[in-house]
Amino acid sequence: MDAAGSEVEGECAQYAGQLQSGFITTQGGKLLCSKIIHLIHDNNVKSQVSKVLHECELRMYKSVAFPAIGTGQAGQSPAKVADNMLDAIVEFASKRSVQHLKKIKIIIFQTNMLRDFYESMKKREDLDSSITGSWMSRFKSFWGIKKQPTEKKKPMVLEKKVHLATFQICGENQKNVDATESWIKNLILKEQFEDSISDELIENFDKRQIDTLADLQRRNRVTIKLENERSPPCIKISGISRDVCSVYVEVQKMIQKIKDTEEERSKAELVYNLVEWRYPGSNDSFVAFDKLTNMQLEDAKRAKKPHLIVKINKKNYNVDLNTLQANDGQGKTINIQRVPKNEGKL
């Protein structure tokens, strides 16, 4: 209210007795927005967000920005608030009648709440819903998490040399030969097994993963077929049962590694939108750390760790997270900066 100015405060006093639907709307005052919707305290965060969204659509507003409602003096759980706010947004977005409101932002000032909103978004991403998926992409776009467009990949063929074994069966009569042939076939089939793994992340396999699959196929008595034209892409493993099980576990590890890498990259993007760590550059300027190091520094500070080793210009520096000084162990000390973003902005 202080940042908005006295005119907005006066409007609030004027409209205080004319509350409709639990909120009043004033001019933006000194803030960089055209209108401010003031909510009356209510523990039902989802309902409040829904009312504001419908009001914005009714007034033909193109964008709206929310704080993390109820996490301040109201003392509500950030995780619960995140779920309620995103539930309201997804429900609103699923309605075909929405025409005007195009951009919805949630402004988070407290870094410790970041994970709660991130986890809530991830839960929705895992749901098999076209509506949710569409709006998840918009959330990600706001946070700066943009999936790079992938080229349509051609089917991958893993070459495998097959060594044929020939059985010559001799017997006293045809009946015995046929029985022996049937016994051998059953024995072979008994040892054969096929399993498959379907996962969207298989689409991200590059030459390194393909080479690993080829090596697994070469070292084990299996055949690996990569069906990356299917949705979701699929890897089929067939061969000797014990080898199939072993290769299956290795492929799952490969997929999990890609998932972990993507989640870490996404988290780094989220943190970068909240705070930027910098080290000295040339001409008294400061240079931003890469996003992964930026996240590691912020995580270490939040965990109240005293020090963290980082690389600056290919040299290791020991960062004192209390004094924000970094030492290279050879007598050189530099100052680094931690610059929060969005402070004082709505």
N, C-alpha and C positions, 0 to 999 in steps of 0.2 A: 504494500500500500504506500509506503514511503517513496518507493521508486516511481510509482504511478503519478504521485503529486496530489496537491490539495483539491484540484477540480474533481478528480475521481472520488476522493473521500467525501466531497460535498454531494456528489450524485448518489453515493451509497446511502448517505443520511436522508436524502430526499426520497429515495425509493424504498427505504427500509420497511415501510408499512404496506408496500404493494407487491409483496413476494408472490410469485407465481411458480408453481412446480418446484419450489425449493431453491430458486436462484433469482438473481437480478442481473441485468446487463447494463454496463456503462461504456462510455467512450474509453479509448486506450490510454488517454492522458500522455504522460511522457514516455510510456513504453512503446516499443516498436511493434505495435499491433493496432488494428482499427477498433476492436471491441474487447472488453473484459467481461467474462461471465463469472459472477461471484456466487459460489455455492454455500448453502447453509449446511453446517456439520450434520452428517448422517452416516451411520455405520455401514449402510448399504452402498458400497463403492460402485458396484456394477450398475445399480439403478441410476446413480448420479451421472456416471459416464454416459449411459444410454440416453438420459434426458438431454445432456449437453450436445451429444452427436445429432440427435433429432432436431434440436433447436438450430444447430448450425446448418443442417440441411434445409430446414424451413426458411431460414434467413438467407439461404444461398451463399453461405460462406464457403470459400474454397479450401481453407486450411484451419486447423486448430491445434493448439499445443497444451498438453496437460502436465501438471506436476505429478509426482507419485502421491496421489490423494490419500490422506489418512495416515501417512507414515510419520508425520511430524508430531504435534502436540496430542493428536488423537491416539497415537501409540499403537496403531494396527500393525500386524505382521507384514513386512515387505513382500514375502512370498505369497501371502493370501491376497494382498492388494494387486500384485502383478497378475495373478490368475484372474481376479475379478475384472480388472481393467481390460485385459486382452480378451476375455470372454465377451465383454460388451462390444468391443471393437469388431471382433469376428462376426458376431451376430448381426451387427449393424451392416457390415460389409456384404453379408450374404443376401441382403435384400435387394432385389432388382430395381426397386424404386429410387435408390440412391443415384443422384445425377450430379449434384453440385460439389459436395465435399470430396476432395481428391487427396488431401494429405493430412495425416494424423500423426502427431509427434508426442512422445512421452519424454519429458525433460527430467533427467535424474542428476541431482546435484551430489548426492551421497554415493561415493564410489562403492561402498560396501553393499549397496542395494543392486549393483549391476548384475551380479550372479543370479539373484532371484528373478529378475526380468529375463535374463538370458535363458535360464532353465525353463521358465514358463513358455518362452518362445520355442525352445527345442521340443517340448512336449507336444506342441501343436504341429510342429514340423513332422513329427513321427506319425501323426494321424494320417490315415489313408483317405484324405478328403480333398477334392479338387478345389473347393472354396477356400478351405484353410490354407492349402498349398499356395494358392494365388496370393492371399493376403500375407502369408509368411514371406513371400518374395518382396513385398512392399516394406514389411518391417525390416528385412535385411538391407534393403536399399537405403532406408533411413540411417541405419547403423553403419553403413559403409561396407556391409558384407555382401559382395556381389559375386555370384558364381560366374566365372568366365564362360562364355559360350564355347561349347565343344563341337568340333567338327564331327560330322557323321563318320564313324569309323567303319572300315571294311572288316569283314569277318577274319579273325586271326586263325591261322592254321599252324598247329604245332607238328612239325615233321617228326615222324617216329619210324625207325627201321623195325620191321616186324620179321623176326626169325621164325620161320615155319618149322614145325616138327612133324615128321611123317611117320605114321604107325603102319607097319605091315603085319597083318594078323593072319596066322595060319592055324587051321584046326581040322579036326577029323571030319566035320561036316559043316554046311552053311549055317545051321542052327547055332552051333557053338561060336562060329565067327560073328554072327549077328549079335549074340548075347554079349560077347567080349567087347564088340564095338559100342554097344549100348552102355555097358559098364564104364568104359573109358570116357564117353561123352558126359555121362552123369557125374563122373568124378571131376571132370574139367569144369562143368557148370556149377558144381557144388563149391568150387573155389573162387568162382567169379562173383563180382559184386559191382554195383554201380550206385553212385551217389551224386547229388548235384547241389550247387550253391547258387542262389539267386540274390543279387544285391545291386542296388543302383551304383554303388561305388566301383563295381567292376568296370563301369564305363570309363573310369579315370585311370585304368591300368595303362602305363606307358611301356617303353621298351625294356625298362629294368624289370618290371613285373612279368612281362612276357618272357624275358630271358630266364627268370626264376622258375616260371611254369615249365619251360622247356627243360631246364635242369632237373626239376622234380620228376618229370616224365622219363628223362634219360636214366636217372638213378633208381627208379622204381619200376615194377612191372605193372604199369598203368598206362592208359591212354587218356589224355586230357583234351577236351573239346571246349573251345571258348565260343559261346553263342552270344555275341555282343549286339546282335540286331534285335534280340528279344527285349521285351520290357516287363520286368527289369532284366538286365543282362544276366546270363547264366553260365556257369562253368560245370561241365559234366566230367566226372572222373569214373573210369571203369577199369577193371583189372582184378588182380589177386586181392581178396578182401582185406587182408592186413595192410597191404600197401595202399589201397584206396583210403582206408581209415587214417593212415599216417599222412598222406598227401592232403586229405580233407582238412586236417588240423592245421597244416602249414598254410594252406590257402586262406583259411579263416584268420590266421595271424596276419597275413598280408593285408587283408581287407580291414582288420582292426587298426593296423598301423596307419593306413590311409585315413581312416575315420578320426583317429587321434590327432593326426597332422592337421586335418581340416578344422577340427574343433579348436585346436590351439591357434590356428590362423584366425579363425572367427573371433575367438576371445581377444586376441591381440588387436584386431580391428576395433572391437568394442571398447577396450581400454584406451586405445589411441583417440577415440572420440571424446573421452572424458579428461585425459591428462596427457601431457607431452613432456618427456624428459629430453634434455638437451646438453650437449657438451660444446666447449669453445671451438669455433672455427677460425677463419681468417678475418682480419680487419675488425676485431672486437665483436664479431657476430657469433651467434650460437647455432649449432646444427642439431637437428632432431635425430635421436637414436633410431635405428631400424625398429619396426613395430614389435618384433619378438623380444628384443632387448628392452624396449619400452615397457612391455608387459612384465618381464622378469623383474625390472626395477620396482615397478608399482606393487607387484605381488610381495616382493621382499619387504618393502616399506610397510605395507598393510599388515604383514606378519610380524612386524617390529623386529626384523633381523638387523643386526648392527652393521653388517658389511655384505657386499656382493661383488664378485669378480665379473667384469665386463670387458669387451674389446672396444678400444677406441683407436682408429687408424691402425688396425692390425696389431696393436699392443695391448697386453693385459693390464687393467687398472683395478685396484681395490677401492671400491666406492664406500665411503663412510656415509650411511643413510641418515645419520643424525646431523652431521655438519654439511652434507652435500659436497664433500671434497673427495677427489679421486687421486690415488697415488700409484705411480707405475713401478714402485719398488726400487727405483734407481735415483730417488731424490726429487723427482718431478711431481708436483702437486697442482691439480687444476680444479676449478670450481665447476660444478654442474648445476643445472636448473631443473626444477619440477614446476611445470606451468599447467595448472588446472584450466580446463576449457569450460565455456558456457557460464562462468561465474558472472552473476549480475545480469544475465540475459534470460529472456523468456521466449 
